[in-house]
Amino acid sequence: LRRDHPAVIKRRFTSVLVVSSLSPLCVLLWRELTGIQPGTSLLTLMGFRLEGIFPAALLPLLLTMILFLGPLMQLSMDCPRDLADGLKVVLAPRSWARCLMDMRWLRNQVIAPLTEELVFRACMLPMLAPCTGLGPAVFTCPLFFGVAHFHHIFEQLRFRQSSVGSIFLSAAFQFSYTAVFGAYTAFLFIRTGHLIGPVLCHSFCNYMGFPAVCAALEHPQRRPLLAGYALGVGLFLLLLQPLTDPKLYGSLPLCVLLEQAGDSEAPLCS
C-alpha cells in the first residue's frame, strides 16, 4: 500500500509513537553512563518547561511566517475566498473536526512535527552538544534528520513513480532542504530552550510545503510576489537574532549543560 493509505498511516503512527516514547530513555541512559549532570531535570533539558513558554511558542512561528512572506502572498492571491470567509473557515469547529479525522492531516501537522522534533532535537541535541559543542551540533543533528527521510526512495522505487535517476535526484533535494530546515529548528531549540517553537514551525512548514518559486516566476502578479519573497528573506535575516534572543526565554538548559561540563558557547547562549 502507498504511504497515504489510512492503514499505512495508522501503522506508522503506532511504530513512531513507540520509538518516540523510548527516545527519552536513551537520554536518561546517556546521562547515567557518561556521569554528566545537566544541572536541570531531564524534561527541562528536552525543552519541556513553562519559563518563557509564550514567547517561545509565538516568536519562532512569527519568524518562520516572515520567511514565508512570499509563499503566503502567493497563497492569498490564488485563494478563491476573501480574508473574512477564509477566517470563518479556519475558525469553524466543523473544519477542525474534519482535520482531526483526516489521517494525512494528523500525520503532517501533528504526529510528524511532534515526534521528529522530540527525537532529532529534544533527545539528540543534549547528547551531541557536550561532544561537539553547540555550533557543530546545529549542523550535525540535521544530517541524521535528512537521512531519516531516505525511506521514501524505497517506496518510490517499489511503485515505480518515476525513473531511478529522478527518484535519487529528488531524494538528494529532499535531504538538502530537510537538513537546512533541521539546522534552523536546532538553532531555535538551543536559542529558546523550548521544544514548542520547533514543533509549531515544523507543522507550519509542512502545511506550506517547499516554496513554489517557479510558479511565482510565471504568476500574473510576478513583480509584487517576487518582492514579497525578497522582503521575507531580508526581514528573516534581519530579525533572526533579535527574535531568538535568549533573554526573552529565561535560562537555556543546553547552555547550563555545557557550563556543568566545563564548556561555554557564548555566541549561541547570549
C-alpha positions in Angstrom: 0.0 0.0 0.0 1.1 3.6 -0.6 2.2 5.8 2.2 -1.0 7.9 2.2 -3.3 4.9 2.6 -5.0 5.2 6.1 -3.9 1.7 7.1 -0.3 2.6 6.4 -0.6 5.9 8.3 -2.1 4.2 11.3 0.6 1.5 11.4 3.3 4.2 11.2 1.6 6.2 13.9 1.9 3.2 16.2 5.6 2.5 15.4 6.7 6.1 15.5 4.9 6.8 18.8 6.6 3.7 20.4 10.0 4.8 19.2 9.5 8.4 20.3 8.4 7.2 23.7 11.6 5.2 24.1 13.9 8.0 22.9 13.9 9.9 26.3 15.1 6.7 27.9 18.2 6.9 25.7 18.9 10.4 27.1 18.4 9.1 30.6 20.8 6.1 29.9 23.3 8.6 28.3 23.2 10.7 31.5 23.9 7.7 33.7 26.7 6.2 31.5 28.5 9.5 31.0 28.0 10.8 34.5 27.2 14.2 33.1 25.0 16.2 35.4 22.9 18.6 33.3 22.0 20.8 36.3 18.3 20.7 35.3 15.7 18.0 35.1 15.5 15.7 32.1 12.3 17.2 30.9 13.7 20.7 31.2 16.8 19.7 29.2 14.5 18.3 26.5 12.6 21.6 26.2 9.5 20.8 28.3 9.3 23.8 30.7 7.0 26.7 31.5 9.5 29.6 31.8 9.2 31.7 28.7 6.8 29.4 27.0 4.6 32.1 25.4 7.3 33.9 23.6 8.8 30.5 22.7 5.6 29.5 21.0 4.8 32.8 19.3 8.1 34.4 18.2 9.7 31.5 16.3 6.5 30.9 14.5 6.2 34.6 13.6 9.8 34.5 12.4 9.1 31.5 10.1 5.9 33.1 8.8 8.0 36.2 7.9 10.4 33.9 5.9 7.4 32.5 4.1 6.0 36.0 3.3 6.2 35.4 -0.5 4.5 32.0 -0.4 1.8 33.4 1.9 1.2 36.2 -0.5 1.0 33.7 -3.3 -1.5 31.5 -1.4 -3.6 34.6 -0.7 -3.6 35.7 -4.3 -4.6 32.3 -5.6 -7.2 31.6 -2.8 -10.8 31.9 -4.2 -12.1 33.1 -0.8 -11.6 36.6 0.6 -9.9 37.1 4.1 -13.2 37.2 6.0 -14.5 34.0 4.5 -11.1 32.3 5.0 -11.1 33.2 8.7 -14.6 31.8 9.1 -13.5 28.5 7.6 -10.3 28.4 9.7 -12.1 29.2 13.0 -15.1 26.9 12.4 -15.2 23.9 14.8 -16.5 21.8 11.9 -13.3 22.4 9.9 -11.1 21.4 12.8 -13.3 18.3 13.3 -12.7 17.3 9.7 -9.0 17.8 10.0 -8.8 15.6 13.1 -10.5 12.8 11.2 -8.1 13.1 8.3 -5.1 10.8 8.8 -2.9 12.7 6.4 -3.6 16.0 8.2 -2.8 14.4 11.6 0.4 12.9 10.2 1.7 16.1 8.6 0.5 18.7 11.1 0.6 16.9 14.5 2.4 13.5 14.7 5.4 14.1 12.4 6.3 17.6 13.8 5.9 16.4 17.4 7.8 13.1 17.1 10.5 14.3 14.8 11.3 17.3 16.9 11.2 15.2 20.0 13.7 12.7 18.7 16.0 14.8 16.5 16.1 18.0 18.6 15.0 17.3 22.2 16.7 14.0 22.6 19.6 14.2 20.1 20.9 17.7 20.8 21.6 17.2 24.5 23.7 14.1 23.8 25.5 15.7 20.8 26.3 19.2 22.4 28.8 18.0 25.1 30.7 16.1 22.4 30.7 18.6 19.6 29.8 22.0 21.1 26.6 23.8 20.3 27.6 25.2 16.9 28.7 21.9 15.3 25.7 20.2 16.9 23.3 22.5 15.0 24.8 21.2 11.7 25.5 17.6 12.7 22.0 16.8 14.1 20.2 17.7 10.8 22.3 15.2 8.9 20.6 12.4 10.8 17.2 14.1 10.2 17.9 14.2 6.5 19.0 10.6 6.2 15.8 9.6 8.1 13.8 10.6 5.1 15.6 8.3 2.7 13.0 5.6 3.2 10.8 7.5 0.6 13.3 6.2 -2.0 12.2 2.6 -1.4 8.5 3.4 -1.7 9.1 5.3 -4.9 11.1 2.5 -6.4 8.6 -0.1 -5.4 5.7 1.8 -7.1 7.9 3.0 -9.9 6.6 6.5 -9.5 9.4 7.9 -11.7 12.8 7.0 -13.3 15.6 5.8 -11.0 17.6 8.9 -11.7 14.7 11.2 -10.9 14.0 9.4 -7.7 17.5 9.7 -6.5 17.7 13.4 -7.6 14.5 14.0 -5.7 16.0 12.3 -2.6 19.1 14.4 -2.8 17.0 17.5 -3.0 14.8 16.4 -0.1 17.9 15.6 2.0 19.3 19.1 1.4 16.2 21.1 2.4 15.3 18.8 5.3 18.9 19.2 6.6 18.7 23.0 6.2 15.3 23.0 8.0 16.7 20.8 10.7 19.6 23.2 11.3 17.1 26.0 11.7 14.9 24.2 14.2 18.0 23.0 16.1 19.1 26.7 16.3 15.6 27.6 17.6 15.7 24.8 20.2 19.1 25.9 21.5 18.3 29.7 21.5 14.9 29.3 23.1 15.4 26.2 25.3 11.9 25.1 24.3 10.5 22.3 22.1 7.2 24.0 21.3 8.7 26.6 18.9 10.4 24.0 16.6 7.2 21.8 16.7 4.9 24.7 15.6 7.4 25.9 12.9 7.7 22.3 11.7 3.9 22.0 11.4 3.6 25.3 9.6 6.3 24.4 7.1 4.7 21.0 6.5 1.5 22.9 5.7 3.2 25.4 3.4 5.5 22.9 1.6 8.6 23.9 -0.3 8.1 27.5 -1.8 6.8 27.3 -5.4 9.4 29.7 -6.8 8.8 28.5 -10.4 5.1 29.2 -10.2 5.9 32.6 -8.7 8.1 33.4 -11.7 5.2 32.7 -14.0 2.5 34.3 -11.9 0.4 37.2 -13.4 1.4 39.3 -10.4 5.0 38.3 -10.6 6.6 41.6 -9.5 4.9 42.1 -6.2 5.1 38.4 -5.5 8.9 38.3 -6.0 9.2 41.5 -4.0 7.4 39.6 -1.2 9.8 36.7 -1.5 12.8 39.0 -1.3 11.3 41.1 1.6 10.5 37.9 3.6 14.0 36.6 3.3 15.5 40.0 4.1 13.3 40.5 7.2 14.0 37.0 8.3 17.8 37.5 8.3 17.4 40.9 10.0 15.1 39.5 12.8 16.7 36.1 13.3 19.0 37.1 16.1 16.6 39.6 17.9 13.6 37.3 17.9 15.6 34.4 19.2 17.5 36.4 21.8 17.9 34.1 24.8 17.0 36.9 27.2 13.4 36.5 26.0 13.2 32.9 27.1 14.9 32.6 30.5 17.8 30.3 31.3 18.8 27.9 28.5 19.1 24.2 29.5 21.7 23.3 26.9 23.9 26.2 27.9 23.6 25.2 31.6 24.5 21.6 30.5 27.7 22.8 28.8 28.6 25.0 31.8 28.3 21.9 34.0 30.6 20.1 31.6 33.1 22.9 31.8 32.4 24.3 28.3 30.9 27.6 27.2 29.2 28.6 23.9 28.8 32.3 24.2 27.7 33.0 20.6 24.5 30.9 20.9 23.9 31.3 24.6 23.9 35.1 24.6 
